């Protein structure tokens, strides 16, 4: 199994749970915040989806790319956006070559260091896992008690 195939399985094992959690957020809870300084549920989901895709774009290009959120997309239904960005990100990961994964990328302006592309993908995964934990709290506080396991099969 290739490195990208293994990473896609790892990505989807976590992202599928994220998508399941997103499916529990009703439109009227898009602006829910557990504390006044927290991101809203919608902001958190958008941040998770866009930032993971952005990390993979950097790996693909081999250099920093601007972080952009599409305003029209941020207004979309959260579940549709999660499904769409999961597919976009999966396709981008599938396009990565071993050369892409093994190169060093200068990320000193963003993270203060140069980094191996594989390390950057791991950072993206750690970031997703951290925020997925936040999302579990949000969804539970919205009243949901039937929640998925932390990782899917």
VENSULFEN-V190602 format. One record per pair of residues at least 12 apart in sequence whose ideal C-beta (glycine too) atoms are under 10 Angstrom apart, sorted by the first residue. I is the first residue (numbers start at 1). J is the second residue. If there is no record, write none. Layout:
i=I j=J
i=I j=J
//
This chain:
i=2 j=94
i=2 j=96
i=2 j=97
i=2 j=98
i=2 j=101
i=3 j=96
i=3 j=97
i=3 j=98
i=3 j=100
i=3 j=101
i=3 j=102
i=3 j=118
i=3 j=121
i=4 j=93
i=4 j=94
i=4 j=95
i=4 j=96
i=4 j=97
i=4 j=98
i=4 j=100
i=4 j=101
i=4 j=121
i=5 j=93
i=5 j=94
i=7 j=56
i=7 j=93
i=7 j=94
i=7 j=96
i=7 j=101
i=7 j=118
i=7 j=121
i=7 j=122
i=7 j=124
i=7 j=125
i=8 j=89
i=8 j=90
i=8 j=91
i=8 j=93
i=8 j=94
i=8 j=96
i=10 j=93
i=10 j=121
i=10 j=122
i=10 j=125
i=10 j=151
i=11 j=52
i=11 j=56
i=11 j=86
i=11 j=89
i=11 j=90
i=11 j=93
i=11 j=121
i=11 j=124
i=11 j=125
i=11 j=128
i=12 j=86
i=12 j=89
i=12 j=90
i=12 j=93
i=12 j=151
i=12 j=152
i=13 j=150
i=13 j=151
i=13 j=152
i=13 j=153
i=14 j=52
i=14 j=125
i=14 j=128
i=14 j=129
i=14 j=132
i=14 j=150
i=14 j=151
i=14 j=152
i=15 j=48
i=15 j=49
i=15 j=52
i=15 j=82
i=15 j=85
i=15 j=86
i=15 j=89
i=15 j=90
i=15 j=125
i=15 j=128
i=15 j=132
i=15 j=152
i=16 j=86
i=16 j=148
i=16 j=151
i=16 j=152
i=16 j=153
i=17 j=128
i=17 j=129
i=17 j=132
i=17 j=135
i=17 j=136
i=17 j=147
i=17 j=148
i=17 j=149
i=17 j=150
i=17 j=151
i=17 j=152
i=18 j=45
i=18 j=48
i=18 j=49
i=18 j=52
i=18 j=82
i=18 j=86
i=18 j=128
i=18 j=129
i=18 j=131
i=18 j=132
i=18 j=135
i=18 j=136
i=18 j=148
i=18 j=152
i=19 j=45
i=19 j=49
i=19 j=78
i=19 j=79
i=19 j=82
i=19 j=83
i=19 j=85
i=19 j=86
i=19 j=148
i=19 j=152
i=20 j=79
i=20 j=82
i=20 j=139
i=20 j=147
i=20 j=148
i=20 j=149
i=20 j=152
i=21 j=41
i=21 j=45
i=21 j=82
i=21 j=132
i=21 j=135
i=21 j=136
i=21 j=138
i=21 j=139
i=21 j=140
i=21 j=144
i=21 j=147
i=21 j=148
i=22 j=41
i=22 j=42
i=22 j=44
i=22 j=45
i=22 j=48
i=22 j=49
i=22 j=77
i=22 j=78
i=22 j=79
i=22 j=80
i=22 j=81
i=22 j=82
i=22 j=83
i=22 j=86
i=22 j=135
i=22 j=139
i=23 j=78
i=23 j=79
i=23 j=82
i=23 j=83
i=23 j=139
i=23 j=148
i=24 j=79
i=24 j=135
i=24 j=138
i=24 j=139
i=24 j=140
i=24 j=142
i=24 j=143
i=24 j=144
i=24 j=146
i=24 j=147
i=24 j=148
i=25 j=41
i=25 j=42
i=25 j=44
i=25 j=45
i=25 j=78
i=25 j=79
i=25 j=82
i=25 j=135
i=25 j=138
i=25 j=139
i=25 j=142
i=25 j=144
i=26 j=41
i=26 j=78
i=26 j=142
i=26 j=143
i=26 j=144
i=27 j=42
i=27 j=77
i=27 j=78
i=28 j=142
i=29 j=41
i=29 j=42
i=29 j=78
i=29 j=138
i=29 j=139
i=29 j=141
i=29 j=142
i=29 j=143
i=30 j=42
i=30 j=43
i=30 j=45
i=30 j=77
i=30 j=78
i=31 j=43
i=32 j=44
i=32 j=138
i=32 j=139
i=32 j=141
i=32 j=142
i=33 j=138
i=33 j=141
i=34 j=134
i=34 j=137
i=34 j=138
i=34 j=140
i=34 j=141
i=34 j=142
i=38 j=134
i=38 j=137
i=38 j=138
i=39 j=131
i=39 j=134
i=39 j=138
i=40 j=138
i=41 j=78
i=41 j=134
i=41 j=135
i=41 j=138
i=41 j=139
i=41 j=141
i=41 j=142
i=42 j=74
i=42 j=75
i=42 j=78
i=42 j=81
i=43 j=69
i=43 j=74
i=44 j=78
i=44 j=131
i=44 j=132
i=44 j=134
i=44 j=135
i=44 j=138
i=45 j=74
i=45 j=78
i=45 j=79
i=45 j=81
i=45 j=82
i=45 j=85
i=45 j=131
i=45 j=135
i=45 j=138
i=46 j=69
i=46 j=70
i=46 j=73
i=46 j=74
i=46 j=75
i=46 j=76
i=46 j=78
i=46 j=81
i=46 j=82
i=46 j=85
i=47 j=69
i=47 j=127
i=47 j=131
i=47 j=134
i=48 j=82
i=48 j=85
i=48 j=127
i=48 j=128
i=48 j=130
i=48 j=131
i=48 j=132
i=48 j=134
i=48 j=135
i=49 j=69
i=49 j=73
i=49 j=74
i=49 j=78
i=49 j=81
i=49 j=82
i=49 j=83
i=49 j=84
i=49 j=85
i=49 j=86
i=49 j=88
i=49 j=89
i=49 j=128
i=50 j=67
i=50 j=68
i=50 j=69
i=50 j=70
i=50 j=73
i=50 j=74
i=50 j=81
i=50 j=85
i=50 j=89
i=51 j=67
i=51 j=69
i=51 j=124
i=51 j=127
i=51 j=128
i=51 j=131
i=52 j=85
i=52 j=86
i=52 j=88
i=52 j=89
i=52 j=92
i=52 j=93
i=52 j=121
i=52 j=124
i=52 j=125
i=52 j=127
i=52 j=128
i=52 j=131
i=53 j=67
i=53 j=68
i=53 j=85
i=53 j=86
i=53 j=88
i=53 j=89
i=53 j=92
i=53 j=93
i=53 j=124
i=54 j=66
i=54 j=67
i=54 j=68
i=54 j=69
i=54 j=89
i=54 j=124
i=55 j=67
i=55 j=89
i=55 j=92
i=55 j=117
i=55 j=120
i=55 j=121
i=55 j=122
i=55 j=123
i=55 j=124
i=55 j=125
i=55 j=127
i=55 j=128
i=56 j=88
i=56 j=89
i=56 j=90
i=56 j=91
i=56 j=92
i=56 j=93
i=56 j=95
i=56 j=96
i=56 j=100
i=56 j=117
i=56 j=120
i=56 j=121
i=56 j=124
i=57 j=88
i=57 j=89
i=57 j=92
i=58 j=105
i=58 j=107
i=58 j=110
i=58 j=115
i=58 j=117
i=58 j=120
i=58 j=121
i=58 j=124
i=59 j=92
i=59 j=93
i=59 j=96
i=59 j=100
i=59 j=101
i=59 j=103
i=59 j=105
i=59 j=115
i=59 j=116
i=59 j=117
i=59 j=118
i=59 j=119
i=59 j=120
i=59 j=121
i=59 j=124
i=60 j=92
i=60 j=93
i=60 j=95
i=60 j=96
i=60 j=97
i=60 j=100
i=60 j=117
i=61 j=100
i=61 j=105
i=62 j=99
i=62 j=100
i=62 j=103
i=62 j=104
i=62 j=105
i=62 j=106
i=62 j=117
i=63 j=103
i=63 j=105
i=63 j=106
i=63 j=107
i=64 j=105
i=64 j=106
i=64 j=107
i=64 j=108
i=64 j=109
i=64 j=110
i=64 j=111
i=67 j=110
i=73 j=85
i=89 j=124
i=89 j=128
i=93 j=121
i=93 j=124
i=96 j=117
i=96 j=118
i=96 j=121
i=99 j=117
i=100 j=117
i=100 j=118
i=100 j=121
i=101 j=116
i=101 j=117
i=101 j=118
i=101 j=120
i=101 j=121
i=102 j=116
i=102 j=117
i=102 j=118
i=103 j=115
i=103 j=116
i=103 j=117
i=103 j=118
i=104 j=116
i=104 j=117
i=104 j=119
i=104 j=120
i=105 j=117
i=105 j=119
i=105 j=120
i=107 j=119
i=107 j=120
i=107 j=123
i=111 j=123
i=129 j=150
i=129 j=151
i=132 j=150
i=132 j=151
i=133 j=150
i=135 j=147
i=136 j=148
i=136 j=150
//
